[in-house]
Amino acid sequence: MSEEIKKLGNEYSADSIQVLEGLEAVRKRPAMYIGDISEKGLHHLVYEVVDNSIDEAMAGYCDTIEVVINEDNSIAVSDNGRGIPVDFHEKENKSALEVVLTVLHAGGKFDKGSYKVSGGLHGVGVSCVNALSTYLKAEVRRDGKLYMQEYSCGIPSHGVEVIGESNTTGTRITFKPDGSIFTVGEYKYETLATRLRELAYLNAGITLTLTDKRVQKEDGTYKCDIFHSEEGLKEFVRYIDKAKESLIKDVIHIVTEKQGIPVEVAMTYNTSYNENLYSYVNNINTIEGGTHLAGFRRGLTRTLKKYAEDSKMLDKVKIDISGDDFREGLTAVISIKVQEPQFEGQTKTKLGNNEVMGAVDMAIGEALRNYLEENPKEAKIIVDKVILAATARHAARKAREMVQRKSPLSGGGLPGKLADCSSKDPGICELFLVEGDSAGGTAKQGRDRNFQAILPLRGKILNVEKAMPHKVLESEEIRNIYTALGVTIGTEDDSKQLNIVKLRYHKVIIMTDADVDGSHIATLILTFFFRHMRPLIENGYVYIATPPLYLCRKGKVEEYCWTEQQRQSFIDTYGGGSESAVHTQRYKGLGEMNDHQLWDTTLNPEFRTLKQVTLDNAAEADLVFSMLMGEEVAPRREFIEENATYAKIDA
């Protein structure tokens, strides 16, 4: 720990807490502060509290963070940091702890003396959590004492009290989200585990623990996971790529500082045809990229190209090599720390600091050049992969031009099987991708022709996880999807970039049978969207239809049932609990419904249930798609065994 940081730690007191504005409106407009009031916003509350502990860790004062989900779905987050200051805040005329917990934009991260860098975007953190919780208790261990204060909906129940002595330091925040604000109240263990695992990789040496007191094991202990990484991003890349076949023997790990900006990068190459780059600024996942990602790409392309040219490895190559080719099969995680990050973009997760681009470019160039010179065998493997990618890209260009020529936007015709809708307003238009001609025919009869279009797909589409890019575009079913959607591929800077400006439908709905084959087809289509049309998922345009599993009938009473529980409820209500007293029709395929039934249950916006496909964590999604659809059998078997409790096989 540097002397400068030690000095900063000694000065962390009430004077370090700066107030920018009050806490009004958080309860009235919670979505403005935490994104939404459903599952995502509920989990965001935990991240806000954990981020405060991570800030302490980044400053060098904390190495253990514990998160507990209590039986009543309340959350406790504790750390062994310095403890939030409790001394008197002159300007606010109350304790510093109360200022932090009741005033928006109040915290040590606005005082450059307290934190050099901070993970919190806007410092809304704990005060927002407090405002949106029916109960919050703050316990602080510092100066040899244990302090405590309780709140209700952001209002203090009493002042700061000394309730004991302590020979350690740290903070524990316990809170219960307000059920009248959030539409969901149950925390998902895996969602929290994914974020804590990510934070462990991004902050090597820190231990994060997640305990679920709702799940007690046979031995009396609770469900629990400990996340700790000694090698940081190097282990993160291994984790992401564990279902892929590696090209080089180990992960290239770069830890350096350029122009005062700490830069950490881990990267490797695999046999896939996809580029997977994940970027972070102060632990925030910058899903829209930014200047640090641009700097990485520039440094990688420039350094690899120069090495390949100097080694005469490109002398016999007759085709041009682009930046894309250097990144095919690449998995990389870029993490930087910036004192004053400037975020922009649609979701405020795109880094805009211009000085970062040059720093990352320089860091990558220097470290990668040394690696290539010291590892000529791996260097040759990487360059050979680049040349293969360039060759495939030229083949893909011809296939892509064929798709573009057939696009309705360039004067070509729509796919023959497409039953289009009459409206031309993409905002209301829906495209159903339907499994099979039989179900497609029923859907065409049952739909509302004004705004619903139907594209039947024949059998299982190509598994794009195992296919080269030009093979993907040579698939007739996939070409039909591109053509029907009206999207185009390729820009001057990125030959794989999807242009969705002229997208013809803002709802693309995957509709398959409710059986094992239907699930497989849906997964194949989702893999295609994730790998080749990710902007559609990121913009919230992709959905999955949920046709009912059963039609239950007792006399004149009929009811569609989507789950086994609903079917059992019907039997209990109308059949007196006896299955034989109720007639149950099991829909194994969409084609078994007539057009009226399909409209009533699956097509009619008034009554249907659509599941929107979202992308909360691209790295986790990449791992799952690689596992389910890739070549490696062992990780897939392990994944299925772990999740087997969620699967139901029909006899």
C-alpha positions in Angstrom: 0.0 0.0 0.0 1.5 3.4 -1.0 2.2 6.1 1.6 -0.2 8.3 -0.4 -3.1 5.9 0.1 -2.2 5.4 3.8 -2.3 9.1 4.2 -5.7 9.3 2.5 -7.1 6.6 4.8 -6.2 8.6 7.9 -8.1 11.6 6.6 -11.4 9.7 5.9 -13.8 11.5 8.2 -17.0 13.6 8.1 -15.1 16.3 6.2 -14.6 13.9 3.3 -18.4 13.5 2.8 -19.5 16.0 0.2 -23.2 16.7 -0.5 -24.5 17.5 -4.0 -28.3 17.3 -3.6 -31.1 15.9 -1.5 -32.9 12.6 -1.6 -36.3 13.8 -3.0 -38.1 11.9 -5.8 -36.3 8.5 -5.4 -39.4 6.8 -4.0 -41.6 8.6 -6.6 -39.4 7.8 -9.6 -37.2 4.8 -8.5 -36.6 3.7 -12.1 -34.7 6.9 -12.8 -32.1 5.9 -10.2 -31.9 2.1 -10.4 -33.1 1.3 -13.9 -36.4 -0.4 -13.2 -38.6 -1.7 -10.4 -38.7 -5.4 -11.4 -36.1 -8.1 -11.0 -33.2 -6.1 -12.4 -33.8 -3.1 -10.1 -34.3 -5.4 -7.1 -30.8 -6.9 -7.6 -29.3 -3.6 -8.4 -29.9 -2.6 -4.8 -27.5 -5.2 -3.7 -24.9 -4.1 -6.3 -25.1 -0.5 -5.0 -24.2 -1.6 -1.4 -21.5 -4.1 -2.6 -20.0 -1.3 -4.8 -19.3 0.8 -1.6 -17.4 -2.2 -0.1 -15.5 -2.7 -3.4 -14.5 1.0 -3.4 -12.9 0.4 0.0 -11.2 -2.6 -1.4 -9.8 -0.7 -4.4 -8.5 2.0 -2.0 -6.6 -0.8 -0.2 -8.7 -1.0 3.0 -10.9 -4.1 2.6 -10.3 -7.7 1.4 -13.5 -9.5 2.6 -17.1 -8.8 1.6 -20.0 -11.0 2.7 -23.5 -11.0 1.2 -26.3 -12.9 2.9 -29.9 -13.5 1.6 -32.0 -13.8 4.7 -35.1 -16.0 5.0 -37.4 -13.1 4.5 -35.5 -12.0 1.3 -33.8 -9.1 3.1 -30.1 -8.6 2.4 -27.1 -8.1 4.6 -23.8 -6.8 3.1 -20.8 -6.6 5.4 -17.1 -5.7 4.8 -13.9 -5.3 6.8 -13.2 -1.8 5.5 -12.6 1.4 7.5 -16.3 1.8 8.4 -18.5 4.7 7.2 -17.6 7.8 9.2 -20.0 8.5 12.1 -18.6 11.9 13.4 -20.6 15.1 13.1 -21.0 16.7 9.6 -20.9 20.5 10.1 -22.7 21.5 7.0 -25.6 19.0 7.2 -25.8 19.3 11.0 -26.1 15.5 11.4 -23.7 12.5 11.6 -21.7 11.6 8.4 -23.4 8.2 8.5 -26.9 9.7 8.3 -25.7 12.0 5.5 -24.4 9.0 3.5 -27.7 7.2 4.0 -30.2 10.0 3.5 -28.7 12.4 1.0 -28.4 11.6 -2.7 -25.0 12.1 -4.3 -23.3 12.2 -0.9 -20.2 10.1 -0.3 -16.5 9.9 -0.1 -16.2 9.2 -3.8 -16.8 12.9 -4.6 -13.8 13.8 -2.4 -10.6 13.0 -4.3 -8.8 12.6 -1.0 -10.9 9.6 0.0 -11.0 7.5 -3.1 -8.6 7.6 -6.1 -11.1 5.7 -8.2 -14.6 4.5 -7.5 -17.0 1.9 -8.9 -20.1 3.9 -8.2 -21.3 5.7 -11.3 -23.2 8.6 -9.7 -22.8 8.1 -5.9 -26.5 7.5 -5.5 -25.7 4.1 -3.9 -26.8 3.5 -0.3 -29.1 6.5 0.0 -31.2 5.1 -2.9 -31.2 1.6 -1.3 -32.3 3.3 2.0 -35.1 5.2 0.3 -36.5 2.1 -1.4 -36.4 -0.2 1.7 -39.0 -0.5 4.3 -36.3 -1.2 6.8 -32.5 -0.6 6.8 -30.0 -1.0 9.6 -26.4 0.3 9.4 -23.8 -1.1 11.7 -20.4 0.5 11.8 -17.3 -0.7 13.5 -14.6 1.9 13.9 -12.7 3.8 16.6 -13.1 0.8 19.0 -16.9 1.1 19.0 -19.9 -0.5 17.3 -22.3 2.1 16.1 -25.9 1.5 14.8 -28.7 3.4 13.2 -32.1 2.2 11.7 -34.3 3.7 9.0 -37.7 3.2 7.5 -38.3 4.2 3.9 -35.2 6.5 4.1 -36.3 8.2 7.3 -34.1 7.7 10.5 -35.9 5.9 13.3 -33.4 7.3 15.8 -29.9 8.8 15.9 -26.6 7.0 15.7 -26.2 4.8 18.8 -23.2 3.2 20.4 -24.3 -0.4 21.0 -21.0 -2.1 21.9 -17.3 -2.2 21.5 -15.2 -3.5 18.6 -11.6 -4.3 18.0 -12.2 -4.5 14.2 -13.4 -2.1 11.6 -16.0 -2.3 8.8 -19.6 -1.8 7.8 -22.7 -4.0 7.7 -25.9 -2.8 5.8 -29.0 -4.9 6.3 -32.1 -3.9 4.2 -35.5 -5.1 3.2 -36.7 -3.8 -0.3 -40.2 -2.1 -0.2 -42.7 -4.6 -1.6 -45.1 -1.7 -2.5 -42.5 -0.4 -5.0 -40.9 -3.5 -6.5 -43.0 -5.8 -8.7 -40.9 -8.8 -7.6 -39.6 -9.5 -4.1 -37.5 -12.7 -4.4 -33.8 -12.5 -4.9 -32.2 -15.0 -7.4 -29.1 -16.6 -6.0 -27.5 -17.2 -9.4 -28.0 -13.6 -10.5 -26.1 -12.4 -7.4 -23.5 -15.1 -7.7 -22.7 -14.1 -11.3 -22.0 -10.5 -10.3 -19.9 -11.5 -7.2 -17.9 -13.9 -9.3 -17.3 -11.2 -11.8 -16.2 -8.8 -9.1 -13.8 -11.4 -7.7 -12.1 -11.8 -11.1 -11.9 -8.0 -11.5 -10.4 -7.5 -8.1 -7.7 -10.2 -7.5 -7.1 -11.1 -3.9 -10.5 -10.0 -2.5 -12.8 -12.7 -1.1 -16.6 -12.4 -1.7 -19.0 -14.7 0.0 -22.7 -15.3 -0.9 -24.9 -17.2 1.6 -28.6 -18.1 1.1 -30.4 -18.6 4.4 -33.5 -19.7 2.5 -31.8 -22.9 1.5 -30.6 -25.2 4.4 -28.6 -28.3 3.6 -28.9 -31.7 5.3 -25.9 -31.0 7.5 -27.6 -27.8 8.8 -25.4 -25.4 6.9 -26.8 -22.9 4.3 -26.2 -22.8 0.6 -23.0 -20.8 0.1 -20.4 -19.9 -2.4 -17.0 -18.2 -1.9 -15.5 -16.2 -4.8 -11.8 -15.5 -4.8 -9.3 -15.1 -7.5 -5.5 -14.9 -7.2 -4.8 -14.3 -10.9 -7.8 -12.0 -11.6 -8.6 -11.5 -15.3 -6.4 -14.5 -16.3 -8.8 -16.8 -14.4 -11.8 -14.8 -15.8 -10.8 -15.6 -19.4 -10.2 -19.3 -18.5 -13.7 -19.4 -17.0 -15.4 -17.8 -20.0 -13.5 -20.0 -22.4 -13.7 -23.3 -20.5 -16.2 -24.8 -23.0 -14.0 -23.8 -26.0 -10.9 -25.4 -27.5 -7.8 -23.3 -26.9 -5.4 -22.4 -29.7 -2.5 -21.2 -27.5 -1.2 -22.9 -24.3 -2.1 -20.2 -21.8 -3.8 -16.8 -21.4 -1.8 -13.7 -22.2 -2.0 -11.5 -19.1 -1.1 -7.8 -19.1 -0.9 -5.7 -16.0 0.6 -2.3 -16.4 0.0 1.5 -16.0 0.2 4.0 -18.8 -0.2 7.8 -18.5 -1.4 7.3 -14.9 -4.1 4.8 -15.9 -3.9 1.3 -14.5 -4.6 -1.2 -17.4 -5.2 -4.9 -17.0 -5.9 -7.2 -20.0 -6.2 -11.0 -20.3 -6.7 -12.6 -23.7 -6.5 -15.9 -25.5 -7.4 -17.4 -28.9 -9.7 -20.4 -29.4 -10.9 -22.4 -32.5 -14.3 -20.6 -32.7 -15.2 -18.0 -35.3 -16.5 -15.4 -32.8 -14.9 -12.4 -31.2 -15.7 -12.0 -27.5 -14.5 -8.8 -25.9 -15.6 -7.7 -22.4 -14.6 -4.3 -21.0 -14.8 -2.8 -17.6 -14.1 0.7 -16.1 -13.8 0.8 -12.3 -15.6 -2.6 -12.2 -18.6 -1.3 -14.3 -19.3 -3.5 -17.3 -19.1 -1.1 -20.2 -21.5 -3.1 -22.5 -21.4 -0.4 -25.2 -17.6 -0.3 -25.2 -15.9 3.1 -25.6 -12.4 4.6 -25.9 -10.7 1.8 -23.9 -12.1 -0.9 -26.2 -11.1 1.2 -29.3 -7.6 1.5 -27.9 -7.3 -2.3 -27.3 -8.5 -3.1 -30.8 -6.1 -0.5 -32.4 -3.1 -1.8 -30.3 -3.9 -5.4 -31.1 -4.3 -5.0 -34.8 -1.2 -2.7 -35.2 1.1 -5.0 -33.2 0.0 -8.3 -34.7 0.1 -6.9 -38.2 3.6 -5.5 -37.8 4.9 -8.8 -36.3 3.3 -10.8 -39.1 4.8 -8.5 -41.8 8.3 -8.4 -40.1 8.3 -12.2 -39.9 7.4 -12.5 -43.6 4.4 -14.5 -42.7 2.1 -12.5 -45.0 4.3 -12.5 -48.1 2.3 -15.3 -49.8 -1.1 -14.1 -48.8 -3.0 -12.7 -51.8 -5.9 -11.1 -50.0 -6.1 -8.1 -47.8 -6.3 -8.6 -44.0 -8.6 -6.4 -41.9 -8.9 -5.6 -38.2 -11.8 -8.2 -37.9 -9.4 -11.0 -38.9 -7.1 -10.3 -36.0 -10.0 -10.7 -33.6 -11.6 -13.9 -34.8 -11.5 -16.6 -32.1 -10.3 -14.0 -29.6 -11.6 -13.8 -26.0 -10.4 -10.9 -24.0 -11.3 -9.0 -20.9 -10.1 -5.3 -20.5 -10.3 -3.7 -17.1 -9.1 -0.1 -16.5 -9.3 2.3 -13.5 -10.1 5.9 -14.3 -10.3 8.7 -11.6 -13.0 10.6 -13.4 -14.8 8.4 -16.0 -17.1 10.1 -18.5 -19.9 7.8 -19.6 -22.1 8.2 -22.6 -24.3 6.1 -24.9 -27.8 4.8 -24.6 -27.3 3.1 -21.2 -24.5 5.3 -19.9 -22.1 2.4 -20.2 -19.9 3.7 -23.0 -16.6 5.3 -21.9 -15.9 8.6 -23.5 -12.5 9.7 -21.9 -10.2 10.4 -24.9 -7.0 10.0 -23.0 -7.8 6.4 -22.3 -7.5 5.2 -25.9 -3.8 6.1 -26.3 -3.0 4.6 -22.9 -4.6 1.2 -23.6 -3.2 1.2 -27.2 0.3 1.8 -25.8 -0.1 -0.8 -23.0 -1.3 -3.5 -25.5 1.3 -2.7 -28.1 4.2 -2.9 -25.7 3.1 -6.1 -23.9 1.9 -8.0 -26.9 5.1 -7.2 -28.9 7.1 -8.7 -26.0 4.9 -11.8 -25.9 5.1 -12.5 -29.6 8.9 -12.2 -29.7 9.2 -14.5 -26.6 6.7 -17.1 -27.9 7.3 -17.6 -31.6 5.4 -20.9 -31.7 2.2 -19.3 -30.3 2.7 -16.2 -32.5 2.7 -18.4 -35.6 -0.5 -20.2 -34.5 -2.2 -16.8 -34.0 -1.1 -15.4 -37.4 -2.2 -18.6 -39.1 -5.6 -18.2 -37.5 -5.7 -14.6 -38.8 -4.9 -15.7 -42.3 -7.6 -18.4 -42.2 -10.1 -15.8 -40.9 -9.2 -13.4 -43.8 -9.7 -16.3 -46.3 -13.1 -17.1 -44.8 -14.1 -13.5 -44.7 -13.6 -13.2 -48.4 -15.8 -16.3 -48.9 -18.4 -14.8 -46.5 -18.4 -11.5 -48.5 -19.8 -13.3 -51.5 -22.4 -15.0 -49.5 -23.3 -11.7 -47.7 -23.6 -9.9 -51.1 -26.1 -12.6 -52.1 -28.1 -11.9 -48.9 -28.0 -8.1 -49.5 -29.0 -8.4 -53.1 -32.1 -10.3 -52.1 -33.0 -7.8 -49.4 -36.3 -6.0 -50.0 -34.5 -2.8 -49.2 -32.2 -3.1 -52.2 -35.0 -4.0 -54.6 -34.9 -7.8 -54.0 -37.9 -9.9 -53.1 -39.0 -11.1 -49.7 -38.7 -14.9 -48.9 -41.4 -16.9 -50.6 -42.5 -18.5 -47.4 -42.9 -15.2 -45.6 -46.5 -14.1 -45.0 -45.9 -10.4 -44.4 -48.2 -8.0 -42.6 -49.8 -5.0 -44.2 -48.5 -2.3 -41.8 -45.1 -0.8 -42.6 -44.5 0.7 -39.1 -41.7 -1.4 -37.5 -42.8 -0.2 -34.0 -46.0 -2.2 -34.1 -45.0 -5.0 -36.6 -44.2 -8.5 -35.3 -42.4 -11.4 -37.0 -43.1 -14.9 -35.8 -40.3 -17.5 -36.6 -42.4 -20.6 -36.5 -41.2 -24.2 -36.3 -42.4 -26.2 -39.4 -44.7 -25.6 -42.3 -47.7 -27.2 -40.5 -47.6 -24.8 -37.5 -46.7 -22.0 -39.9 -49.9 -22.6 -41.9 -52.0 -22.5 -38.7 -50.3 -19.3 -37.6 -50.9 -17.6 -41.0 -54.6 -18.4 -40.6 -54.8 -17.3 -37.0 -52.8 -14.1 -37.0 -53.8 -10.5 -37.3 -52.6 -9.7 -40.9 -52.4 -6.0 -40.1 -49.3 -6.2 -37.9 -48.3 -9.9 -37.6 -46.0 -11.6 -40.1 -45.2 -15.4 -40.2 -41.9 -17.0 -41.4 -42.0 -20.8 -41.2 -38.6 -22.5 -40.7 -38.0 -25.9 -42.0 -36.5 -28.3 -39.3 -33.5 -27.4 -37.2 -31.5 -24.4 -38.5 -27.7 -24.5 -38.8 -25.8 -24.7 -35.5 -23.8 -21.4 -36.0 -21.6 -22.2 -33.0 -19.7 -24.8 -35.1 -20.0 -23.1 -38.5 -17.6 -20.8 -40.4 -19.1 -17.3 -41.2 -19.6 -18.0 -44.9 -21.4 -21.3 -44.1 -23.8 -19.4 -41.9 -24.7 -17.1 -44.8 -25.0 -20.0 -47.2 -27.8 -21.5 -45.1 -31.2 -20.9 -46.8 -33.2 -20.6 -43.6 -30.7 -18.1 -42.1 -30.6 -16.1 -45.4 -34.5 -15.9 -45.2 -34.3 -14.5 -41.7 -31.9 -11.8 -42.7 -34.0 -10.9 -45.8 -37.3 -10.9 -43.9 -35.9 -8.6 -41.2 -34.4 -6.2 -43.7 -31.1 -5.8 -41.8 -27.7 -5.5 -43.5 -24.2 -6.8 -42.5 -20.9 -5.0 -42.7 -19.6 -1.5 -42.4 -16.3 0.1 -43.4 -14.9 -0.5 -40.0 -16.4 -3.8 -39.1 -17.4 -6.4 -41.7 -19.5 -8.3 -39.2 -21.4 -5.3 -37.9 -25.2 -5.6 -38.1 -27.0 -2.6 -39.3 -30.6 -2.5 -37.9 -31.6 1.0 -39.0 -34.1 -0.4 -41.5 -35.2 -3.3 -39.3 -38.8 -4.1 -40.4 -40.1 -5.6 -37.1 -39.5 -4.5 -33.5 -40.8 -7.8 -32.2 -39.1 -10.9 -33.4 -40.9 -13.9 -31.7 -39.5 -17.4 -31.7 -42.4 -19.8 -31.7 -41.6 -23.6 -31.3 -43.3 -26.7 -30.0 -43.4 -27.3 -26.2 -41.2 -30.5 -26.4 -37.5 -31.4 -26.4 -37.2 -30.9 -30.2 -38.9 -27.5 -29.9 -36.6 -26.4 -27.1 -33.6 -27.5 -29.2 -34.8 -25.5 -32.2 -35.4 -22.4 -30.0 -31.9 -22.7 -28.6 -30.4 -23.0 -32.1 -32.3 -19.8 -33.2 -31.2 -18.0 -30.0 -27.6 -19.0 -30.6 -27.8 -17.5 -34.1 -29.3 -14.2 -32.6 -26.6 -14.0 -29.9 -23.7 -14.7 -32.3 -24.9 -12.8 -35.4 -27.8 -10.5 -34.4 -26.9 -9.4 -30.9 -28.1 -5.8 -31.4 -31.7 -7.2 -31.7 -31.4 -8.7 -28.2 -29.6 -5.7 -26.8 -32.5 -3.4 -28.0 -35.2 -5.7 -26.6 -36.6 -6.9 -29.9 -36.3 -10.7 -29.4 -39.1 -12.7 -27.6 -40.1 -16.3 -27.1 -43.7 -17.3 -27.4 -45.2 -19.5 -24.7 -48.0 -21.7 -26.1 -50.0 -23.6 -23.5 -49.1 -27.2 -22.5 -52.6 -28.4 -21.9 -56.3 -27.7 -22.6 -58.3 -28.9 -19.6 -62.1 -29.6 -19.8 -64.8 -30.5 -17.4 -68.3 -30.3 -18.9 -68.6 -26.8 -20.4 -65.7 -25.4 -18.5 -62.5 -25.1 -20.5 -59.1 -23.7 -19.4 -55.7 -23.5 -21.0 -52.8 -24.4 -18.7 -49.2 -23.3 -19.3 -47.7 -25.2 -16.3 -48.2 -28.5 -14.5 -49.3 -26.5 -11.4 -52.1 -24.8 -13.4 -53.3 -28.2 -14.6 -53.3 -29.6 -11.1 -55.2 -26.5 -9.9 -57.9 -27.1 -12.5 -58.2 -30.8 -11.5 -58.5 -29.8 -7.8 -61.1 -27.1 -8.6 -63.3 -28.9 -11.1 -62.4 -32.6 -10.8 -62.3 -32.8 -7.0 -58.6 -33.7 -7.2 -59.3 -36.7 -9.5 -57.4 -36.7 -12.8 -59.9 -39.1 -14.4 -62.7 -36.7 -13.8 -61.1 -34.1 -16.1 -60.4 -34.4 -19.8 -56.8 -33.2 -20.5 -55.5 -32.5 -24.0 -51.6 -32.3 -24.1 -50.3 -30.1 -26.8 -47.0 -31.6 -28.0 -47.0 -29.5 -31.1 -48.3 -26.1 -32.3 -49.8 -27.9 -35.3 -52.2 -29.7 -32.9 -54.1 -26.4 -32.3 -56.5 -24.9 -34.7 -56.1 -21.3 -35.8 -58.6 -19.9 -33.3 -56.9 -21.7 -30.4 -53.4 -20.4 -31.5 -54.8 -16.9 -31.7 -56.4 -17.1 -28.3 -53.4 -18.5 -26.5 -50.2 -17.5 -28.3 -50.8 -14.7 -30.9 -53.4 -12.4 -29.3 -51.5 -9.5 -27.6 -54.3 -9.1 -25.1 -54.0 -12.6 -23.6 -50.7 -14.1 -24.7 -47.5 -14.3 -22.6 -44.2 -13.4 -24.3 -40.8 -13.9 -22.7 -38.4 -11.1 -23.6 -34.9 -12.2 -24.2 -32.5 -10.0 -22.3 -28.7 -9.9 -21.9 -27.7 -9.1 -18.4 -24.3 -10.7 -18.6 -22.7 -11.3 -22.0 -19.8 -13.3 -20.6 -22.1 -15.8 -18.8 -24.3 -16.0 -21.9 -21.2 -16.7 -24.1 -20.2 -19.5 -21.7 -23.6 -21.1 -21.8 -24.0 -21.0 -25.6 -20.5 -22.4 -26.1 -21.3 -25.1 -23.6 -24.7 -26.1 -25.1 -23.9 -25.8 -28.8 -20.1 -26.3 -29.0 -17.9 -29.3 -29.6 -16.9 -30.1 -26.0 -19.1 -32.8 -24.5 -17.8 -32.9 -20.9 -18.8 -29.3 -19.9 -22.2 -29.8 -21.5 -22.8 -32.9 -19.5 -21.7 -31.1 -16.3 -24.0 -28.2 -17.1 -27.0 -30.5 -17.7 -26.4 -32.5 -14.6 -26.2 -29.3 -12.5 -29.4 -28.0 -13.9 -31.3 -31.3 -14.2 -33.8 -30.3 -11.5 -35.3 -27.8 -13.9 -35.8 -30.3 -16.7 -38.9 -32.4 -17.2 -39.0 -35.3 -19.7 -42.5 -36.3 -21.0 -43.2 -39.9 -21.3 
